[in-house]
Amino acid sequence: MKKAKKYSHIKKAERSEMAILLKRGYSYGDIAGALGKDKSAISREIKRNSTNGEYDPDKANHKAYVKRKYSKYQGMKVVGDKELRDYIEDNLAEDWSPEEISGRIKEEDKHIKYISPKGIYKFVYSAYGWLLEKHLAYQGKKNGVPRTKITKLEGRVFIDQRPKIVENRARFGDWEGDFIVSGKSGKGVLLVLHERKSRYALIKRIMGLNMKTAYQCIFEMTGGIVINTLTLDNDIIFKRHKELSLILGVPVYFCHPYHSWEKGGVENTNKLIRRYIPKGSDISKYSDEYIQMIQGKLNSRPRKCLNYKTPQEFMLVNNQFKPACRSDRFMQNIFLNNQIIGLNKKSSSVALEGSE
């Protein structure tokens, strides 16, 4: 008998031989040995193509032909359907992934003819869609470099002490925060907030980062949304985190040192932002309008984890936007009446080398 191989396609003549051997009472193992195939491949082939317990080689050959043809002409399926092609091109231009486009069609936009993510990739890589390749994202590797300088934060509460409801994404209002910084010669940072359940993102550019401006930005950004907790990393800017907790009226938690991956939601949001603001860029050169455009794009992308709804839709349908209820007088009390004292020059402008 021939030596069994781990995997290879089963050919038309081999299917006919399989049918003959089955009728003669050969076992799957014997057939695999005779054809030089893996036993599991023979078992799978027979189970998929048997009718009333009898293997049908003609049926198997036809199914294999249809599958090959469908795969080969997925690109042509898009070319021949203007509505589908326009839908794909428009949403790729909005930086949606093929998976997001396919999922959105399946779950929401059912008037569009369905196409699989693989089919969209085939179209993009074909002669008809190659100009769209620039819209596909390419993942970079993590380099394992710690994101921010670490300092001792007295009285911090670590992430593993958060309520289970936060870890399980069982409610809205649990946020993660992080900074994206400029390159060595650049100025400005982005403050990024990410809501764990909806994946909704808030982004704000800060020029002249210090404790006071950071806390005030977080306060302003969360004024019109539900917030129950905030999780951060161990940046020196949060040394007086108890004041931040007082300002927001919610508990503040911290990742373990050098464990920024523990707040993976905002880390993933940062990667998406880097498509528009590459690593090493001078953030001061990007306008606030451009930053808001990025925020809008991220919040209008359908997400598989939301059954292909967008974060914006998910927040709206669950009534997570609320009128700002914190007064200007409260702001004055917090920021002007020495509840957060003036910062000296050394501590007020915090360099974040070692950040992303």
C-alpha positions as CSV (number, residue, x, y, z in Angstrom):
1,M,0.0,0.0,0.0
2,K,1.0,3.6,-0.6
3,K,2.3,5.7,2.3
4,A,-0.5,8.0,3.6
5,K,0.0,11.7,3.1
6,K,-1.2,14.4,5.5
7,Y,-3.3,16.3,3.0
8,S,-4.0,16.7,-0.7
9,H,-7.1,17.3,-2.9
10,I,-9.1,14.3,-3.9
11,K,-9.3,14.0,-7.6
12,K,-12.2,12.8,-9.8
13,A,-10.6,9.4,-10.6
14,E,-9.9,8.8,-6.9
15,R,-13.5,9.4,-6.0
16,S,-14.6,6.7,-8.4
17,E,-12.0,4.3,-6.9
18,M,-13.2,5.2,-3.4
19,A,-16.8,4.2,-4.4
20,I,-15.6,0.8,-5.7
21,L,-13.5,0.1,-2.6
22,L,-16.4,1.1,-0.3
23,K,-18.7,-1.4,-2.1
24,R,-16.1,-4.1,-1.6
25,G,-16.2,-3.5,2.2
26,Y,-12.8,-1.7,2.6
27,S,-12.4,0.3,5.8
28,Y,-11.6,4.1,5.7
29,G,-8.0,3.3,6.8
30,D,-7.6,0.7,4.0
31,I,-8.9,3.2,1.4
32,A,-6.6,6.0,2.8
33,G,-3.6,3.7,2.5
34,A,-4.6,2.6,-1.1
35,L,-5.0,6.2,-2.3
36,G,-2.1,7.7,-0.3
37,K,-4.5,10.0,1.6
38,D,-5.0,10.8,5.3
39,K,-7.7,8.7,7.0
40,S,-9.5,11.8,8.2
41,A,-9.7,13.2,4.7
42,I,-11.3,10.0,3.4
43,S,-13.8,10.1,6.3
44,R,-14.7,13.7,5.7
45,E,-15.1,13.2,2.0
46,I,-17.4,10.2,2.5
47,K,-19.6,11.9,5.1
48,R,-20.0,15.0,3.1
49,N,-21.0,13.2,-0.1
50,S,-23.2,10.3,1.0
51,T,-26.9,10.0,0.4
52,N,-28.8,7.5,2.5
53,G,-25.5,6.0,3.7
54,E,-24.2,5.5,0.1
55,Y,-21.2,7.5,-1.2
56,D,-21.9,9.3,-4.5
57,P,-18.8,10.2,-6.5
58,D,-20.7,12.1,-9.1
59,K,-22.3,14.3,-6.4
60,A,-18.9,14.8,-4.9
61,N,-17.3,15.8,-8.2
62,H,-20.1,18.3,-8.9
63,K,-19.8,20.0,-5.5
64,A,-16.0,20.3,-6.0
65,Y,-16.5,21.9,-9.4
66,V,-19.1,24.4,-8.1
67,K,-16.9,25.3,-5.2
68,R,-13.9,25.9,-7.5
69,K,-16.0,27.9,-10.0
70,Y,-17.5,30.1,-7.2
71,S,-14.1,30.8,-5.7
72,K,-12.6,31.6,-9.1
73,Y,-15.2,34.1,-10.1
74,Q,-15.9,36.0,-6.8
75,G,-14.3,39.0,-8.3
76,M,-16.6,38.9,-11.4
77,K,-19.6,38.7,-9.0
78,V,-18.7,42.2,-7.8
79,V,-17.9,43.5,-11.2
80,G,-21.3,42.4,-12.6
81,D,-23.3,44.0,-9.7
82,K,-23.1,47.8,-9.7
83,E,-24.9,48.2,-6.4
84,L,-22.7,45.7,-4.7
85,R,-19.5,47.2,-6.2
86,D,-20.5,50.7,-5.2
87,Y,-21.3,49.5,-1.7
88,I,-17.9,47.8,-1.3
89,E,-15.9,50.7,-2.8
90,D,-17.7,53.4,-0.7
91,N,-17.1,51.5,2.5
92,L,-13.6,50.6,1.8
93,A,-13.0,54.3,1.3
94,E,-14.4,54.8,4.8
95,D,-11.7,52.4,6.0
96,W,-14.1,49.5,6.7
97,S,-12.5,46.0,6.5
98,P,-13.8,43.3,4.1
99,E,-15.0,41.5,7.2
100,E,-17.0,44.5,8.4
101,I,-18.5,45.1,5.0
102,S,-19.6,41.5,4.6
103,G,-21.0,41.3,8.1
104,R,-22.9,44.6,7.7
105,I,-24.5,43.3,4.5
106,K,-25.5,40.1,6.3
107,E,-26.9,41.7,9.4
108,E,-28.1,45.1,8.4
109,D,-28.1,46.0,4.7
110,K,-29.8,42.9,3.4
111,H,-31.0,44.6,0.2
112,I,-27.4,44.3,-1.0
113,K,-26.4,40.9,-2.5
114,Y,-24.3,39.1,0.1
115,I,-20.6,38.4,-0.5
116,S,-18.1,36.8,1.9
117,P,-15.0,38.6,3.2
118,K,-12.9,36.3,1.0
119,G,-14.9,37.3,-2.0
120,I,-14.2,41.0,-1.3
121,Y,-10.5,40.3,-1.0
122,K,-10.6,38.4,-4.3
123,F,-12.2,41.4,-5.9
124,V,-9.8,43.9,-4.4
125,Y,-6.8,41.8,-5.5
126,S,-8.2,41.3,-9.0
127,A,-7.5,43.4,-12.1
128,Y,-10.9,45.1,-11.4
129,G,-10.3,46.3,-7.8
130,W,-6.5,46.7,-7.4
131,L,-6.9,50.5,-6.9
132,L,-8.7,49.7,-3.7
133,E,-5.8,47.9,-2.1
134,K,-4.6,51.1,-0.4
135,H,-7.7,51.0,1.8
136,L,-6.8,47.6,3.4
137,A,-5.2,47.8,6.8
138,Y,-1.9,45.9,7.5
139,Q,-1.3,44.9,11.1
140,G,2.1,45.7,12.5
141,K,3.9,43.6,15.2
142,K,4.0,44.6,18.8
143,N,7.6,45.5,19.8
144,G,7.0,44.9,23.5
145,V,8.5,48.3,24.5
146,P,6.7,49.8,27.5
147,R,4.3,52.6,26.5
148,T,4.9,55.1,29.2
149,K,7.2,56.0,32.0
150,I,6.2,54.3,35.3
151,T,6.1,56.1,38.6
152,K,4.9,55.0,42.0
153,L,1.2,56.0,42.3
154,E,0.2,56.0,46.0
155,G,-3.1,54.3,46.8
156,R,-3.9,53.1,43.3
157,V,-6.3,50.2,42.8
158,F,-5.3,47.6,40.3
159,I,-7.4,46.3,37.4
160,D,-8.0,42.9,38.9
161,Q,-9.9,44.6,41.7
162,R,-12.5,46.0,39.3
163,P,-16.0,44.5,39.6
164,K,-16.6,41.4,37.5
165,I,-19.3,43.3,35.6
166,V,-16.6,45.5,34.1
167,E,-14.4,42.6,33.0
168,N,-17.4,40.9,31.4
169,R,-18.6,44.0,29.5
170,A,-22.0,43.4,31.1
171,R,-22.9,47.1,31.3
172,F,-22.1,50.4,29.7
173,G,-20.0,53.2,31.1
174,D,-16.7,51.4,31.8
175,W,-14.0,53.4,30.1
176,E,-10.3,52.9,29.4
177,G,-7.9,55.8,28.8
178,D,-4.5,56.2,27.2
179,F,-2.3,58.8,25.4
180,I,-0.8,58.7,21.9
181,V,2.2,60.9,21.8
182,S,4.1,62.8,19.0
183,G,7.5,61.7,17.7
184,K,10.7,62.9,19.3
185,S,10.7,66.3,17.6
186,G,6.9,66.8,17.7
187,K,4.5,68.4,20.1
188,G,1.1,67.5,21.4
189,V,-0.6,64.3,22.5
190,L,-3.9,62.6,21.9
191,L,-6.1,61.6,24.8
192,V,-8.0,58.5,23.9
193,L,-11.0,57.1,25.8
194,H,-12.6,53.8,24.9
195,E,-15.9,52.4,26.2
196,R,-15.6,48.7,26.8
197,K,-19.1,47.4,25.9
198,S,-19.8,49.5,22.8
199,R,-16.2,50.1,21.6
200,Y,-17.2,53.8,21.4
201,A,-14.1,56.1,21.2
202,L,-13.5,59.7,22.3
203,I,-10.3,61.5,21.0
204,K,-9.0,64.9,22.0
205,R,-5.7,66.7,21.1
206,I,-3.9,68.3,24.0
207,M,-1.2,70.9,23.5
208,G,0.9,71.5,26.7
209,L,0.0,68.3,28.6
210,N,0.1,68.5,32.4
211,M,-2.0,67.1,35.2
212,K,-4.5,69.9,35.2
213,T,-5.1,69.9,31.4
214,A,-5.3,66.1,31.3
215,Y,-7.9,66.0,34.1
216,Q,-9.9,68.8,32.7
217,C,-10.0,67.2,29.3
218,I,-11.2,63.9,30.7
219,F,-13.9,65.7,32.7
220,E,-15.1,67.6,29.6
221,M,-15.0,64.5,27.3
222,T,-17.1,62.5,29.6
223,G,-19.7,65.2,30.3
224,G,-22.3,63.9,27.9
225,I,-22.0,60.2,28.4
226,V,-22.5,57.6,31.0
227,I,-19.4,56.8,33.0
228,N,-19.1,54.2,35.8
229,T,-15.3,53.5,36.0
230,L,-12.1,54.6,34.3
231,T,-9.0,52.3,33.8
232,L,-5.6,53.9,33.1
233,D,-1.9,52.9,33.0
234,N,0.7,54.1,35.4
235,D,1.6,57.4,33.9
236,I,3.1,60.1,36.2
237,I,0.3,62.4,35.0
238,F,-2.1,60.3,37.1
239,K,0.0,60.6,40.3
240,R,-2.9,62.4,41.9
241,H,-5.5,60.0,40.7
242,K,-7.7,60.4,43.8
243,E,-8.5,64.0,42.7
244,L,-9.4,62.6,39.2
245,S,-11.7,60.1,40.9
246,L,-13.3,63.0,42.8
247,I,-13.7,65.1,39.7
248,L,-15.4,62.3,37.8
249,G,-17.3,60.9,40.7
250,V,-16.3,57.3,39.7
251,P,-13.5,54.9,40.8
252,V,-10.3,54.9,38.9
253,Y,-8.3,51.7,38.3
254,F,-4.8,51.0,37.0
255,C,-3.1,48.3,34.9
256,H,-0.2,46.6,36.5
257,P,3.2,48.2,35.6
258,Y,4.2,47.4,32.0
259,H,1.0,45.5,31.4
260,S,-0.7,48.0,29.1
261,W,-2.3,45.1,27.3
262,E,-4.6,44.7,30.2
263,K,-6.6,47.5,28.8
264,G,-6.7,46.0,25.3
265,G,-9.8,47.9,24.1
266,V,-8.1,51.3,24.1
267,E,-4.8,49.8,22.8
268,N,-6.7,48.4,19.8
269,T,-8.4,51.8,19.3
270,N,-4.9,53.4,19.3
271,K,-3.9,51.0,16.4
272,L,-6.9,52.1,14.4
273,I,-6.0,55.8,15.0
274,R,-2.4,55.1,13.8
275,R,-3.9,54.4,10.3
276,Y,-4.6,58.2,10.2
277,I,-1.7,59.5,12.3
278,P,1.4,57.3,11.8
279,K,3.8,56.6,14.6
280,G,6.4,59.3,14.9
281,S,4.1,62.0,13.6
282,D,3.9,65.5,15.0
283,I,0.4,65.6,16.5
284,S,0.5,69.4,16.7
285,K,0.3,69.5,12.9
286,Y,-3.1,67.8,12.8
287,S,-6.2,70.0,13.3
288,D,-8.9,69.4,15.8
289,E,-11.3,69.0,12.9
290,Y,-9.1,66.2,11.6
291,I,-9.1,64.5,15.0
292,Q,-12.9,64.7,15.1
293,M,-13.0,63.2,11.7
294,I,-11.0,60.2,12.9
295,Q,-13.3,59.8,15.9
296,G,-16.3,59.8,13.6
297,K,-14.8,57.2,11.3
298,L,-14.0,54.8,14.2
299,N,-17.5,55.2,15.7
300,S,-19.2,54.6,12.4
301,R,-17.4,51.3,11.6
302,P,-19.5,48.2,12.0
303,R,-18.0,45.8,14.5
304,K,-18.4,42.0,14.5
305,C,-18.6,42.0,18.3
306,L,-21.7,44.3,18.0
307,N,-23.4,42.0,15.4
308,Y,-22.1,44.5,12.8
309,K,-23.8,47.5,14.3
310,T,-21.5,50.6,14.7
311,P,-20.4,51.9,18.1
312,Q,-22.5,55.0,17.5
313,E,-25.6,53.0,16.7
314,F,-25.0,50.8,19.7
315,M,-24.7,53.7,22.1
316,L,-27.7,55.5,20.7
317,V,-30.1,52.5,20.8
318,N,-29.0,51.9,24.4
319,N,-29.5,55.6,25.4
320,Q,-25.9,56.1,26.5
321,F,-25.7,59.8,25.6
322,K,-26.9,62.1,28.3
323,P,-27.1,65.9,28.8
324,A,-24.0,67.2,30.6
325,C,-25.0,67.5,34.3
326,R,-21.8,68.9,35.8
327,S,-21.9,72.7,36.3
328,D,-19.2,75.3,35.5
329,R,-19.2,76.2,39.2
330,F,-18.2,72.6,40.0
331,M,-15.4,73.0,37.5
332,Q,-14.2,76.2,39.2
333,N,-14.3,74.5,42.6
334,I,-12.2,71.6,41.4
335,F,-9.7,73.4,39.2
336,L,-9.4,76.9,40.7
337,N,-10.0,76.6,44.4
338,N,-6.9,74.6,45.2
339,Q,-8.5,71.2,45.2
340,I,-5.9,70.6,42.5
341,I,-3.0,72.9,43.5
342,G,-0.8,74.8,41.1
343,L,1.9,72.5,39.6
344,N,5.5,73.5,39.5
345,K,7.3,73.7,36.2
346,K,9.1,70.4,36.7
347,S,5.9,68.4,37.1
348,S,3.4,70.3,35.0
349,S,4.8,69.5,31.6
350,V,5.3,65.7,31.5
351,A,7.5,64.3,28.8
352,L,6.2,60.9,27.7
353,E,9.2,59.4,26.0
354,G,8.9,55.7,25.9
355,S,5.3,56.1,24.9
356,E,4.1,54.9,21.6
